[in-house]
Amino acid sequence: MKSSVLTRYRVMAYVTAVMLLVLCACMIFKYGFDKGEGLTLVVSQIHGVLYIIYLIFAFDLGSKAKWPFGKLLWVLISGTIPTAAFFVERKVVREVQPLIADGAPVTAKA
């Protein structure tokens, strides 16, 4: 497996988690203080698009790492639980790091 697969997942995990926290803050302002309705709409749409990209990259990583369905489902759902993606991302990196092929070129035997 290439390291770029893991890197794409990590970037989207962090971006999705941060955007979810921003969305939670916007929702608190919208429903708690009756402010920022327009901003909440924009942030929720941006988070939705980023979450779809996160799903694609997480599914790609899971299929290449040959995860069981339950683990893949947990990684996919972690993008919807505030702060969960941060913890799941760290665990995924520890588990997938040994699967990444070395960057050294392979020489063919004649």
C-alpha positions as CSV (number, residue, x, y, z in Angstrom):
1,M,0.0,0.0,0.0
2,K,1.3,3.5,-0.8
3,S,1.7,6.1,1.9
4,S,-0.4,8.5,-0.1
5,V,-3.5,6.5,0.7
6,L,-2.9,7.0,4.4
7,T,-1.9,10.7,4.0
8,R,-5.1,11.4,2.1
9,Y,-7.2,9.8,4.8
10,R,-5.3,11.6,7.6
11,V,-5.8,15.0,6.0
12,M,-9.5,14.5,5.4
13,A,-9.9,13.1,8.9
14,Y,-8.5,16.2,10.4
15,V,-10.3,18.6,8.1
16,T,-13.7,16.8,8.6
17,A,-13.2,16.7,12.4
18,V,-12.3,20.4,12.6
19,M,-15.3,21.4,10.3
20,L,-17.6,19.3,12.5
21,L,-16.4,21.2,15.6
22,V,-17.0,24.5,13.7
23,L,-20.4,23.3,12.7
24,C,-21.2,22.4,16.3
25,A,-20.2,25.9,17.4
26,C,-22.4,27.4,14.7
27,M,-25.4,25.3,15.8
28,I,-24.9,26.5,19.4
29,F,-25.0,30.1,18.2
30,K,-27.9,29.4,15.9
31,Y,-30.2,27.6,18.4
32,G,-28.8,29.0,21.6
33,F,-28.4,32.6,20.8
34,D,-30.5,33.0,17.6
35,K,-27.5,34.3,15.7
36,G,-25.6,33.1,12.6
37,E,-28.2,31.2,10.6
38,G,-26.6,32.0,7.3
39,L,-23.2,31.0,8.5
40,T,-24.6,27.7,9.9
41,L,-26.1,26.9,6.5
42,V,-22.8,27.5,4.7
43,V,-20.7,25.6,7.2
44,S,-23.1,22.6,7.2
45,Q,-22.9,22.4,3.4
46,I,-19.1,22.6,3.4
47,H,-18.9,19.9,6.1
48,G,-21.3,17.7,4.0
49,V,-19.1,17.9,0.9
50,L,-15.9,17.3,2.9
51,Y,-17.5,14.4,4.7
52,I,-18.3,12.7,1.4
53,I,-14.7,13.1,0.4
54,Y,-13.7,11.7,3.8
55,L,-16.0,8.7,3.2
56,I,-14.3,8.0,-0.2
57,F,-10.8,8.2,1.2
58,A,-11.6,6.2,4.3
59,F,-13.3,3.5,2.2
60,D,-10.3,3.4,-0.1
61,L,-7.9,3.0,2.9
62,G,-10.1,0.3,4.4
63,S,-10.4,-1.7,1.3
64,K,-6.6,-1.6,0.7
65,A,-6.0,-2.5,4.4
66,K,-8.6,-5.3,4.2
67,W,-10.5,-4.2,7.3
68,P,-13.5,-6.1,8.4
69,F,-16.9,-4.5,7.8
70,G,-17.4,-3.4,11.5
71,K,-14.1,-1.6,11.7
72,L,-14.7,0.1,8.3
73,L,-18.1,1.2,9.5
74,W,-16.7,2.7,12.7
75,V,-14.1,4.6,10.8
76,L,-16.7,6.0,8.4
77,I,-19.1,7.0,11.2
78,S,-16.4,8.7,13.2
79,G,-16.6,11.6,10.9
80,T,-20.1,12.4,12.3
81,I,-19.2,12.3,16.0
82,P,-17.4,15.5,17.3
83,T,-13.8,14.8,18.3
84,A,-14.1,11.0,17.5
85,A,-12.2,11.4,14.2
86,F,-9.2,12.7,16.0
87,F,-8.9,9.5,18.2
88,V,-9.9,7.1,15.4
89,E,-7.3,8.7,13.1
90,R,-4.5,8.1,15.6
91,K,-5.5,4.5,16.0
92,V,-5.8,3.9,12.3
93,V,-2.3,5.4,11.7
94,R,-0.8,3.0,14.3
95,E,-2.4,0.0,12.7
96,V,-1.8,0.9,9.0
97,Q,1.7,2.2,9.3
98,P,3.3,-1.3,9.2
99,L,1.3,-2.1,6.0
100,I,2.9,0.7,4.0
101,A,5.5,-0.4,1.6
102,D,9.0,1.0,1.8
103,G,9.8,3.8,-0.5
104,A,13.0,2.0,-1.6
105,P,12.9,0.9,-5.3
106,V,12.6,-2.8,-6.0
107,T,15.3,-4.2,-8.2
108,A,14.4,-6.9,-10.6
109,K,16.4,-10.1,-10.7
110,A,17.6,-11.2,-14.1
